[in-house]
Amino acid sequence: MARAATTSDAFNAIAEPQRRDILMLLRAGERPVTDVAQELGMSQPGASKHLRVLREVGLVRVREAGKQRLYGLDARGLRPIHEWVGGFERFWNESFDRLDTYVQDLKQTRQED
């Protein structure tokens, strides 16, 4: 299945691994694009392109600090992703419960042998 041409939402934006790397880096605090590019081994235009996409979908904010533009994580943009992933909580809880039951049955069987 071909990827959507648009990056108009957070899901599409984070489909790109380098954008996820940028978000991980920005968790530690604001950084100028030059630091982002250097830390992640990207060209500055490449980092700028990814930061623009992340800013457009609300995952990154930017502020002026003198002559620099500092980029920072805007966690509010992660809410749709968090809510979607949270929808699988019941599935994982039930899976862990079944695994726990299996392990307990296995222990019981071995003790009886």
mmCIF file of the C-alpha atoms, coordinates in Angstrom:
data_MODEL
# 
_entry.id   MODEL 
# 
loop_
_atom_site.group_PDB 
_atom_site.id 
_atom_site.type_symbol 
_atom_site.label_atom_id 
_atom_site.label_alt_id 
_atom_site.label_comp_id 
_atom_site.label_asym_id 
_atom_site.label_entity_id 
_atom_site.label_seq_id 
_atom_site.pdbx_PDB_ins_code 
_atom_site.Cartn_x 
_atom_site.Cartn_y 
_atom_site.Cartn_z 
_atom_site.occupancy 
_atom_site.B_iso_or_equiv 
_atom_site.pdbx_formal_charge 
_atom_site.auth_seq_id 
_atom_site.auth_comp_id 
_atom_site.auth_asym_id 
_atom_site.auth_atom_id 
_atom_site.pdbx_PDB_model_num 
ATOM 1   C CA . MET A 1 1   ? 0.000  0.000   0.000  1.00 0.00 ? 1   MET A CA 1 
ATOM 2   C CA . ALA A 1 2   ? 1.455  3.330   -1.024 1.00 0.00 ? 2   ALA A CA 1 
ATOM 3   C CA . ARG A 1 3   ? 1.986  5.946   1.638  1.00 0.00 ? 3   ARG A CA 1 
ATOM 4   C CA . ALA A 1 4   ? -0.323 8.903   1.645  1.00 0.00 ? 4   ALA A CA 1 
ATOM 5   C CA . ALA A 1 5   ? 1.106  11.880  -0.180 1.00 0.00 ? 5   ALA A CA 1 
ATOM 6   C CA . THR A 1 6   ? 0.046  14.225  2.574  1.00 0.00 ? 6   THR A CA 1 
ATOM 7   C CA . THR A 1 7   ? 1.566  14.723  5.979  1.00 0.00 ? 7   THR A CA 1 
ATOM 8   C CA . SER A 1 8   ? -1.456 16.652  7.159  1.00 0.00 ? 8   SER A CA 1 
ATOM 9   C CA . ASP A 1 9   ? -1.859 14.767  10.407 1.00 0.00 ? 9   ASP A CA 1 
ATOM 10  C CA . ALA A 1 10  ? 0.382  13.563  13.197 1.00 0.00 ? 10  ALA A CA 1 
ATOM 11  C CA . PHE A 1 11  ? 0.100  9.919   12.133 1.00 0.00 ? 11  PHE A CA 1 
ATOM 12  C CA . ASN A 1 12  ? 1.461  10.590  8.665  1.00 0.00 ? 12  ASN A CA 1 
ATOM 13  C CA . ALA A 1 13  ? 4.105  12.934  10.025 1.00 0.00 ? 13  ALA A CA 1 
ATOM 14  C CA . ILE A 1 14  ? 5.572  10.378  12.410 1.00 0.00 ? 14  ILE A CA 1 
ATOM 15  C CA . ALA A 1 15  ? 5.522  7.645   9.785  1.00 0.00 ? 15  ALA A CA 1 
ATOM 16  C CA . GLU A 1 16  ? 8.906  9.047   8.735  1.00 0.00 ? 16  GLU A CA 1 
ATOM 17  C CA . PRO A 1 17  ? 11.607 7.569   11.036 1.00 0.00 ? 17  PRO A CA 1 
ATOM 18  C CA . GLN A 1 18  ? 13.766 10.702  10.995 1.00 0.00 ? 18  GLN A CA 1 
ATOM 19  C CA . ARG A 1 19  ? 10.825 12.752  12.275 1.00 0.00 ? 19  ARG A CA 1 
ATOM 20  C CA . ARG A 1 20  ? 10.423 10.343  15.161 1.00 0.00 ? 20  ARG A CA 1 
ATOM 21  C CA . ASP A 1 21  ? 14.149 10.769  15.863 1.00 0.00 ? 21  ASP A CA 1 
ATOM 22  C CA . ILE A 1 22  ? 13.667 14.540  15.933 1.00 0.00 ? 22  ILE A CA 1 
ATOM 23  C CA . LEU A 1 23  ? 10.782 14.228  18.383 1.00 0.00 ? 23  LEU A CA 1 
ATOM 24  C CA . MET A 1 24  ? 12.889 11.998  20.631 1.00 0.00 ? 24  MET A CA 1 
ATOM 25  C CA . LEU A 1 25  ? 15.704 14.561  20.535 1.00 0.00 ? 25  LEU A CA 1 
ATOM 26  C CA . LEU A 1 26  ? 13.366 17.456  21.318 1.00 0.00 ? 26  LEU A CA 1 
ATOM 27  C CA . ARG A 1 27  ? 12.041 15.655  24.402 1.00 0.00 ? 27  ARG A CA 1 
ATOM 28  C CA . ALA A 1 28  ? 15.202 16.838  26.151 1.00 0.00 ? 28  ALA A CA 1 
ATOM 29  C CA . GLY A 1 29  ? 14.495 20.477  25.320 1.00 0.00 ? 29  GLY A CA 1 
ATOM 30  C CA . GLU A 1 30  ? 14.520 23.153  22.662 1.00 0.00 ? 30  GLU A CA 1 
ATOM 31  C CA . ARG A 1 31  ? 17.194 23.149  19.988 1.00 0.00 ? 31  ARG A CA 1 
ATOM 32  C CA . PRO A 1 32  ? 18.092 25.187  16.925 1.00 0.00 ? 32  PRO A CA 1 
ATOM 33  C CA . VAL A 1 33  ? 17.908 23.434  13.571 1.00 0.00 ? 33  VAL A CA 1 
ATOM 34  C CA . THR A 1 34  ? 21.712 23.294  13.353 1.00 0.00 ? 34  THR A CA 1 
ATOM 35  C CA . ASP A 1 35  ? 21.872 21.185  16.541 1.00 0.00 ? 35  ASP A CA 1 
ATOM 36  C CA . VAL A 1 36  ? 19.077 18.909  15.326 1.00 0.00 ? 36  VAL A CA 1 
ATOM 37  C CA . ALA A 1 37  ? 20.881 18.370  12.009 1.00 0.00 ? 37  ALA A CA 1 
ATOM 38  C CA . GLN A 1 38  ? 24.241 17.751  13.667 1.00 0.00 ? 38  GLN A CA 1 
ATOM 39  C CA . GLU A 1 39  ? 22.943 15.402  16.377 1.00 0.00 ? 39  GLU A CA 1 
ATOM 40  C CA . LEU A 1 40  ? 21.003 13.277  13.908 1.00 0.00 ? 40  LEU A CA 1 
ATOM 41  C CA . GLY A 1 41  ? 23.510 13.360  11.047 1.00 0.00 ? 41  GLY A CA 1 
ATOM 42  C CA . MET A 1 42  ? 21.186 15.190  8.662  1.00 0.00 ? 42  MET A CA 1 
ATOM 43  C CA . SER A 1 43  ? 21.739 18.084  6.345  1.00 0.00 ? 43  SER A CA 1 
ATOM 44  C CA . GLN A 1 44  ? 20.378 21.365  7.669  1.00 0.00 ? 44  GLN A CA 1 
ATOM 45  C CA . PRO A 1 45  ? 17.858 21.655  4.791  1.00 0.00 ? 45  PRO A CA 1 
ATOM 46  C CA . GLY A 1 46  ? 16.710 18.106  5.515  1.00 0.00 ? 46  GLY A CA 1 
ATOM 47  C CA . ALA A 1 47  ? 16.260 18.837  9.216  1.00 0.00 ? 47  ALA A CA 1 
ATOM 48  C CA . SER A 1 48  ? 14.426 22.061  8.359  1.00 0.00 ? 48  SER A CA 1 
ATOM 49  C CA . LYS A 1 49  ? 12.066 20.175  6.049  1.00 0.00 ? 49  LYS A CA 1 
ATOM 50  C CA . HIS A 1 50  ? 11.209 17.635  8.724  1.00 0.00 ? 50  HIS A CA 1 
ATOM 51  C CA . LEU A 1 51  ? 10.805 20.322  11.398 1.00 0.00 ? 51  LEU A CA 1 
ATOM 52  C CA . ARG A 1 52  ? 8.435  22.229  9.097  1.00 0.00 ? 52  ARG A CA 1 
ATOM 53  C CA . VAL A 1 53  ? 6.255  19.141  8.668  1.00 0.00 ? 53  VAL A CA 1 
ATOM 54  C CA . LEU A 1 54  ? 6.248  18.475  12.414 1.00 0.00 ? 54  LEU A CA 1 
ATOM 55  C CA . ARG A 1 55  ? 5.363  22.116  13.097 1.00 0.00 ? 55  ARG A CA 1 
ATOM 56  C CA . GLU A 1 56  ? 2.508  22.061  10.556 1.00 0.00 ? 56  GLU A CA 1 
ATOM 57  C CA . VAL A 1 57  ? 0.843  19.122  12.297 1.00 0.00 ? 57  VAL A CA 1 
ATOM 58  C CA . GLY A 1 58  ? 1.330  20.613  15.756 1.00 0.00 ? 58  GLY A CA 1 
ATOM 59  C CA . LEU A 1 59  ? 4.017  18.311  17.111 1.00 0.00 ? 59  LEU A CA 1 
ATOM 60  C CA . VAL A 1 60  ? 6.731  20.980  17.239 1.00 0.00 ? 60  VAL A CA 1 
ATOM 61  C CA . ARG A 1 61  ? 6.617  24.642  18.178 1.00 0.00 ? 61  ARG A CA 1 
ATOM 62  C CA . VAL A 1 62  ? 9.151  27.292  17.327 1.00 0.00 ? 62  VAL A CA 1 
ATOM 63  C CA . ARG A 1 63  ? 10.157 30.495  19.045 1.00 0.00 ? 63  ARG A CA 1 
ATOM 64  C CA . GLU A 1 64  ? 12.597 33.237  18.252 1.00 0.00 ? 64  GLU A CA 1 
ATOM 65  C CA . ALA A 1 65  ? 15.575 33.679  20.586 1.00 0.00 ? 65  ALA A CA 1 
ATOM 66  C CA . GLY A 1 66  ? 17.736 36.470  19.251 1.00 0.00 ? 66  GLY A CA 1 
ATOM 67  C CA . LYS A 1 67  ? 18.866 35.412  15.804 1.00 0.00 ? 67  LYS A CA 1 
ATOM 68  C CA . GLN A 1 68  ? 18.009 31.775  16.412 1.00 0.00 ? 68  GLN A CA 1 
ATOM 69  C CA . ARG A 1 69  ? 14.800 29.870  15.994 1.00 0.00 ? 69  ARG A CA 1 
ATOM 70  C CA . LEU A 1 70  ? 14.450 27.273  18.714 1.00 0.00 ? 70  LEU A CA 1 
ATOM 71  C CA . TYR A 1 71  ? 12.336 24.197  18.070 1.00 0.00 ? 71  TYR A CA 1 
ATOM 72  C CA . GLY A 1 72  ? 10.655 22.361  20.902 1.00 0.00 ? 72  GLY A CA 1 
ATOM 73  C CA . LEU A 1 73  ? 8.286  19.457  21.351 1.00 0.00 ? 73  LEU A CA 1 
ATOM 74  C CA . ASP A 1 74  ? 4.582  20.347  21.540 1.00 0.00 ? 74  ASP A CA 1 
ATOM 75  C CA . ALA A 1 75  ? 3.192  17.305  23.305 1.00 0.00 ? 75  ALA A CA 1 
ATOM 76  C CA . ARG A 1 76  ? -0.405 18.470  22.776 1.00 0.00 ? 76  ARG A CA 1 
ATOM 77  C CA . GLY A 1 77  ? -0.065 17.332  19.164 1.00 0.00 ? 77  GLY A CA 1 
ATOM 78  C CA . LEU A 1 78  ? 0.620  13.796  20.367 1.00 0.00 ? 78  LEU A CA 1 
ATOM 79  C CA . ARG A 1 79  ? -2.840 13.496  21.946 1.00 0.00 ? 79  ARG A CA 1 
ATOM 80  C CA . PRO A 1 80  ? -4.534 11.839  18.915 1.00 0.00 ? 80  PRO A CA 1 
ATOM 81  C CA . ILE A 1 81  ? -1.736 9.279   18.741 1.00 0.00 ? 81  ILE A CA 1 
ATOM 82  C CA . HIS A 1 82  ? -1.862 8.657   22.487 1.00 0.00 ? 82  HIS A CA 1 
ATOM 83  C CA . GLU A 1 83  ? -5.633 8.197   22.388 1.00 0.00 ? 83  GLU A CA 1 
ATOM 84  C CA . TRP A 1 84  ? -5.448 5.826   19.429 1.00 0.00 ? 84  TRP A CA 1 
ATOM 85  C CA . VAL A 1 85  ? -2.738 3.680   21.026 1.00 0.00 ? 85  VAL A CA 1 
ATOM 86  C CA . GLY A 1 86  ? -4.675 3.726   24.320 1.00 0.00 ? 86  GLY A CA 1 
ATOM 87  C CA . GLY A 1 87  ? -7.557 2.035   22.507 1.00 0.00 ? 87  GLY A CA 1 
ATOM 88  C CA . PHE A 1 88  ? -5.455 -1.129  22.408 1.00 0.00 ? 88  PHE A CA 1 
ATOM 89  C CA . GLU A 1 89  ? -4.983 -1.242  26.182 1.00 0.00 ? 89  GLU A CA 1 
ATOM 90  C CA . ARG A 1 90  ? -7.799 -3.779  26.653 1.00 0.00 ? 90  ARG A CA 1 
ATOM 91  C CA . PHE A 1 91  ? -6.264 -6.028  23.980 1.00 0.00 ? 91  PHE A CA 1 
ATOM 92  C CA . TRP A 1 92  ? -2.866 -6.006  25.702 1.00 0.00 ? 92  TRP A CA 1 
ATOM 93  C CA . ASN A 1 93  ? -4.347 -6.508  29.149 1.00 0.00 ? 93  ASN A CA 1 
ATOM 94  C CA . GLU A 1 94  ? -6.325 -9.532  27.934 1.00 0.00 ? 94  GLU A CA 1 
ATOM 95  C CA . SER A 1 95  ? -3.231 -10.895 26.175 1.00 0.00 ? 95  SER A CA 1 
ATOM 96  C CA . PHE A 1 96  ? -1.160 -10.581 29.343 1.00 0.00 ? 96  PHE A CA 1 
ATOM 97  C CA . ASP A 1 97  ? -3.957 -12.228 31.359 1.00 0.00 ? 97  ASP A CA 1 
ATOM 98  C CA . ARG A 1 98  ? -4.002 -15.194 28.933 1.00 0.00 ? 98  ARG A CA 1 
ATOM 99  C CA . LEU A 1 99  ? -0.210 -15.423 29.085 1.00 0.00 ? 99  LEU A CA 1 
ATOM 100 C CA . ASP A 1 100 ? -0.305 -15.350 32.882 1.00 0.00 ? 100 ASP A CA 1 
ATOM 101 C CA . THR A 1 101 ? -2.903 -18.137 32.915 1.00 0.00 ? 101 THR A CA 1 
ATOM 102 C CA . TYR A 1 102 ? -0.792 -20.198 30.498 1.00 0.00 ? 102 TYR A CA 1 
ATOM 103 C CA . VAL A 1 103 ? 2.333  -19.785 32.649 1.00 0.00 ? 103 VAL A CA 1 
ATOM 104 C CA . GLN A 1 104 ? 0.449  -20.707 35.821 1.00 0.00 ? 104 GLN A CA 1 
ATOM 105 C CA . ASP A 1 105 ? -1.001 -23.820 34.120 1.00 0.00 ? 105 ASP A CA 1 
ATOM 106 C CA . LEU A 1 106 ? 2.476  -24.777 32.882 1.00 0.00 ? 106 LEU A CA 1 
ATOM 107 C CA . LYS A 1 107 ? 3.936  -24.407 36.397 1.00 0.00 ? 107 LYS A CA 1 
ATOM 108 C CA . GLN A 1 108 ? 1.103  -26.500 37.823 1.00 0.00 ? 108 GLN A CA 1 
ATOM 109 C CA . THR A 1 109 ? 1.662  -29.242 35.219 1.00 0.00 ? 109 THR A CA 1 
ATOM 110 C CA . ARG A 1 110 ? 5.414  -29.391 35.941 1.00 0.00 ? 110 ARG A CA 1 
ATOM 111 C CA . GLN A 1 111 ? 4.838  -29.597 39.682 1.00 0.00 ? 111 GLN A CA 1 
ATOM 112 C CA . GLU A 1 112 ? 2.480  -32.528 39.169 1.00 0.00 ? 112 GLU A CA 1 
ATOM 113 C CA . ASP A 1 113 ? 5.030  -34.447 37.011 1.00 0.00 ? 113 ASP A CA 1 
# 
